[in-house]
């Protein structure tokens, strides 16, 4: 299975419409890949708080339309990163979209953990409530976004739901890049799953981005890592390695905490 992570640059001098067209063109170039991934909030920038409401769009808005067509043109499964979604009730969500190779939407995931503490995304966006997995022909994706990476219980729940490949689009800042790599590897090791973590390049509202998109295998080995600039990171992964790893080192079978308690017997 070939995966391509598009580490697109998000800079203030480029309009959302122009970047949308450019992202679609980059997706179309990935003919031959099976799965293509874009980063978090690449339309606006993850730290461009003032643009969240201004650029928010309905779920089936212009980004949905452009990405669906690009997926179909390239014949790829496309995780189109995330966008500020304007829900019918007026709430803005940080929402990821996944499309099939025919351009049909397979899933939408609203980010559960919002970053910012008492500002930014944490107060400007609503929180998602649902875990989302997507079944591909050879594997099952578990969806998470950026700050979610710091919450291992989410990923364990995705594995319980059948996920074997954890896909994490992000707008991760350069100043915490060491955490990005560390957490991506940790989530892979503890869940014995692939992690595909796709970040952005450039600067979001004055915040330099980490770049360094990364693909990690179920043993925690880094299969490929991008640099700091705009780049397409392409790597071949073997989905069968998940089952092989879990059989060879069956740590998940020894779980105690987080499982349903046994029935009480008096």
N, C-alpha and C positions, 0 to 999 in steps of 0.2 A: 504494500500500500504506500503510495507516494503522497506526502503532505507538503504543502507550500504555505508558509507564513509570510504575509505581506506586511512588513514593518514600514508602513507609510509614514512620511513626515507630515506633521500638522503645524503649519506656520500661519501667522496672522495675515500675511500678505495675500493669501490665496482664498478665494471665496468658497463657500460651502458647495455651490453648484459646480465650480471648477474642480474641486477635489473629488466630488462625487463622480464626475466623468472620468477623472484620472484613475480613481480606484476601480471603476468598472473596467477600464482598459487594462489595468494590471491583472485583474481577475481573468480576463479573456486570454491573456498571454500564458496562462497556466494550463494550457491544453496538455494532457498527459498526466496531470496530477489527479488523484482521486478526491482529496480533500484540500480546500483552500481556506485560510483563516485570515481575517482582518482584525485590527485592534479595537479597543474600547473607544467609544465617542470620537471616532476619527472625523466625523463631519464637523464637529465644533472644537474639539480639544477637551480633555478631561478636566482641565482647570479653568476653562473659559466660562465661569459661572454665569456671567451676564448673558451668555448666548444660549443657555439651556432653554429658557422660556421662549426667547426670540426665534430660535431655530427648531424648536420642537415640532414634530410632524406626526400625523396619524400613523398607526401601525402600517397601513397600506399606502403610505405616502410616496414621495419621489425617491427616497432611498430604497424602499422596498421594491419599487418598480425597476429601478436601475440594477439592483443586485440580483433580482429574479432573472432578468434578461441576461445579465452577465454569466450567471451560473449555467443557464441553458445554452448560451453561445459556446461556453468552454466545455460543457458536458461534465461538470464537477459538482460534488457536494460542496456547498459554500457556507461556512460560518461567517456571516457578513459583519462580524464585530457587533458593536452596539451603537445605538443612536438615542437621542432624547425623544421618547415617544410621548405624544400628547394624547392621553386617554379621553374618552367621551365625557367623563366627569370633570375634565380640566386638570387632572393630576398629571404631572410629568414623571415618567419612569425612565430608568437607564435600561434599555431593552435590547437584547441580542436576538438576531434572526438567523435561522438556518434554512437553506434551500436545497432541494434535491437537484440532480443533474438535468431534470426537465424544467426547472424553474419554479416548481411548486414550493410553497413555504411548508417546511416540515415541523418547525417549532419556533416559539418565541419564549425567551427567558427574561423575566424582570429581575434585575440584580437585587439580591436579598440584603446584603450588608452595604450600607451607604457610607462613603468616606466623608470626613470633615468635622466630626465631633459636633460642634455647635454652629457650623457654617457650611457653605458650599453645598455639595451633593446631599449631605445629611439633612438639610432643612429645605432644599429646593426640589427634591425628588421624593416620590413615594417609594416604599419598600416592597419588593416582590414577596410573595408568600409561598410559591410552589417550586419544588424541585423539578428539573427538566432533564430527561435523557432522550437521545435520538438514536434509533437503530439504523445502522448502515449495513451493507451486505456482509462485511467481515468483522464488525466490531460495534460496540455501543458507546456513544459519546455521552459524557456527563458535562453539563454546562455550568460554568461559574464565571465571574467577572472581577478582575482586579483585586479590590480590597477583600473579596471573598476568600482570597488565597490565604489569609491570616486565620481562617476559621476552619480547623480540621474536621470538625463535626459535620460540616456541610459535605465535604468530600467523602467521608465515610458513609454518609447517607446516600450519596450518589452511587457508591460502589454497592451498597446494599440493594439499590434499585437496578443493578446490572451493569453499571458503567465500567468500561475497561480502558477508555481513553478520555482523559480529563482535559477539556479545552478551556483556556483562560485568556480571553482578550483583555488587554490592560492599557492604561495610560499611566504607567508607573514612573515616578520622578527619579532623576539621576541621583539625587542625594540619598536615596534608600536602595540603590541598585543591588548592594550585597544581600539585602533581605529578599529581593526578587529571586535571585538565583538559589539562595538557601531554601526558601519556602517551596519553590517549584520542585526541587529535588526531594525535599521532605515529603511533600504530598505524593510523589511518585513512589518512594520507598515504603511509606506506611500503608499505602493502599495497593501496592504491587500492580500499578497501572501506569500507562504512558501519560505524560503531561506534555501538552502542547500549549506553551504560553507565548502569546503574540503581543508585543508592546509597540509603542510608537517612537518615532524619531522626531527631531525638531523641538520646538518650544511651545508650550501651551500657556498663553497669558503670562508670559515671563518665567514659566517654570520649565527648565530643561528636562527633557525626557530621557529615560534610561536606555531605550532601545534594548539591545541584547535579548531579543526573542530567543526562546530556548525550547528544545525538544529533549525530554528525559525519558529513559526506558524504565521498566518496572523494577530494575535493580538500583535505580538512581544514577545510572551512567548518562552523561550528557552526550547525546548523539550528534547534536549540532547546536551552534550558538551564533547569533548574528553579532555584528559590531554596533556602534552607536548611531550610524547613519541610516538613511532609507535603504532598504535591502529586501530582497525576496529570499527567504531561507527555505530550501527544499531538501527533504530528507526522506529516505525509504524506511518504513517501519514494518515490523512483522507482527500483526495482531495476535498471532498464535503464541507469542512470547509471554503474554499475560497469563494464559492458562498454564504454560510450562513453568513459569516462575512460581505461581501459586501452588502448583503440585510439588515442585522441588523443595520449596521452603514454605510450608503451609501455615504461616503465622496467623492468617486471618481466622483459621479454625480455632485458635486458642483464645479468641476474644472472650472477655467476661463482662466488662462494663459496656453499657450501651445496648445490650441485648435485652429482650423481654425476659423478666424474671420467671423462674420455674413456678409452676402452681404450688400454692401453699398446702401442705398436708398437716393436719392436726395430729 
